[in-house]
Amino acid sequence: MNETPDEDLARAAGDGNLVAFEALMKRYSGPLLLFCSHLLRDTVAAEDAVQEAFLRVFVHLRRYDPSRRFSSWIYSIAHNLCRDALRVRDRETPAGGLESAASAPAGDSLQDYLGRLPAKHRAILFQKYRLGLNATEIAERLGLSAADVRTSLHRVLKVLRRSLVR
């Protein structure tokens, strides 16, 4: 089965083709929901972020640059929305950061540990190990440098190893 490339669908949707936009929504709804759920750790907030991401894509499709991968563009939008939602949440309940995630009680599960990581680190881990992306692809999606992605990944894994040895 030959799937229409995302960039072609985005171009068509930008020209007003609602069927093309619906195809993009079907293609990305599930993966974006999984991504946002992983970052926000709240299903309702993740659903809101995905809905807002599609709304922003729809409104700004004419500004989409087809020389960039569509997947990078939409994940970047979703990531920014999740980051904004976490900022609001953090004002209400301040979080500790990478080192506080490592100082968890010994009986905590890996999932508990990952839940305490800053959103940036969760996003990097998710895209590296769940989506199988390399540092350059992750950097493009998150608006970071590839070096920053590699450094963050190294630090998170180092802290995780240290906390598992305790």
C-alpha positions in Angstrom: 0.0 0.0 0.0 1.4 3.4 -1.0 0.8 6.0 1.6 0.7 9.6 0.5 3.7 11.4 2.1 3.0 13.7 5.0 4.4 16.7 3.2 2.1 16.2 0.2 -0.9 15.9 2.6 0.2 19.0 4.4 0.5 20.9 1.2 -2.9 19.8 0.1 -4.4 20.6 3.5 -2.8 24.0 3.4 -4.7 24.5 0.1 -8.0 23.8 1.8 -8.3 20.0 1.3 -10.0 18.8 4.5 -9.7 15.2 3.5 -5.9 15.6 3.5 -6.0 17.3 6.9 -8.2 14.4 8.2 -5.6 11.9 6.9 -2.9 13.7 8.8 -5.0 13.7 12.0 -5.7 10.0 11.6 -2.0 9.4 11.1 -0.7 11.4 14.0 -3.5 11.4 16.6 -2.3 8.1 18.3 1.4 8.8 18.3 1.0 12.4 19.5 -1.3 11.3 22.3 1.2 8.7 23.4 4.0 11.3 23.2 2.0 14.0 25.2 0.8 11.4 27.7 4.4 10.4 28.4 5.4 14.0 28.9 2.4 15.2 30.9 1.6 12.0 32.7 -2.1 13.1 32.6 -4.4 11.7 29.9 -6.8 14.6 29.9 -4.1 17.2 29.6 -2.5 15.1 26.9 -5.7 15.0 24.9 -6.0 18.8 25.3 -2.4 19.2 24.0 -3.0 17.0 21.0 -6.3 18.8 20.1 -4.5 22.2 20.4 -1.6 20.9 18.3 -4.0 20.0 15.5 -5.7 23.3 15.8 -2.4 25.1 15.5 -1.4 23.0 12.5 -4.7 23.7 10.8 -4.4 27.5 11.4 -0.7 27.7 10.4 -0.6 25.2 7.5 0.1 27.9 5.0 3.3 28.7 6.8 4.5 25.1 6.9 7.9 24.7 5.2 7.8 21.5 3.1 11.5 21.3 3.1 11.2 20.2 6.8 9.6 16.9 7.7 6.0 17.3 8.7 6.5 14.9 11.6 9.2 17.1 13.1 6.9 20.2 12.8 3.9 18.7 14.5 5.9 17.0 17.2 7.7 20.3 17.8 4.3 22.0 18.2 3.0 19.3 20.6 6.2 19.4 22.6 6.0 23.2 23.0 2.3 22.9 24.2 3.3 20.2 26.7 6.2 22.3 27.9 3.8 25.2 28.4 1.3 23.0 30.3 4.1 21.8 32.5 5.2 25.3 33.3 1.7 26.1 34.5 1.7 22.9 36.6 5.2 23.6 38.0 4.1 27.0 39.3 1.5 25.2 41.3 3.8 22.3 42.4 7.5 23.0 42.0 9.5 20.0 40.8 13.1 19.1 41.7 14.9 18.3 38.5 17.2 15.6 37.4 19.1 15.1 40.7 15.9 15.0 42.7 14.6 12.2 40.4 17.7 10.2 41.4 17.1 10.7 45.1 14.0 8.6 45.0 13.4 5.9 47.6 15.0 2.6 46.8 11.7 0.8 46.3 10.4 3.1 43.6 9.9 1.6 40.1 11.6 2.8 36.9 8.2 4.3 35.9 8.2 6.4 39.2 11.8 7.5 38.5 10.9 8.5 34.9 7.9 10.4 36.1 10.0 12.6 38.3 12.4 13.6 35.4 12.0 17.1 33.9 9.9 17.1 30.8 12.8 17.7 28.5 14.6 14.6 29.6 11.3 12.5 29.4 10.8 13.8 25.9 14.4 12.8 24.9 14.1 9.3 26.4 10.7 8.7 24.9 11.8 9.6 21.4 15.1 7.7 21.7 13.8 4.5 23.1 10.1 4.4 22.2 10.3 5.9 18.7 13.9 4.8 17.9 15.0 8.3 16.8 18.6 9.4 16.7 19.9 12.6 18.4 19.6 14.7 15.2 16.0 13.7 14.7 15.1 14.3 18.4 16.9 17.7 18.3 14.9 18.8 15.2 11.6 17.8 16.9 12.4 19.5 20.2 14.2 22.6 18.9 17.5 21.6 20.6 21.0 21.0 19.3 22.0 17.3 18.7 24.9 17.9 21.2 22.3 19.0 23.8 20.3 15.9 23.2 23.3 13.6 23.5 24.5 15.4 26.7 21.0 15.2 28.3 20.7 11.5 27.4 24.1 10.8 28.8 23.3 12.7 32.1 19.9 11.0 32.5 21.4 7.5 32.0 24.3 8.3 34.3 21.9 9.4 37.1 19.6 6.4 36.5 22.6 4.0 36.7 23.7 5.6 40.0 20.2 5.4 41.5 19.8 1.7 40.5 23.1 0.8 42.2 22.0 2.2 45.5 
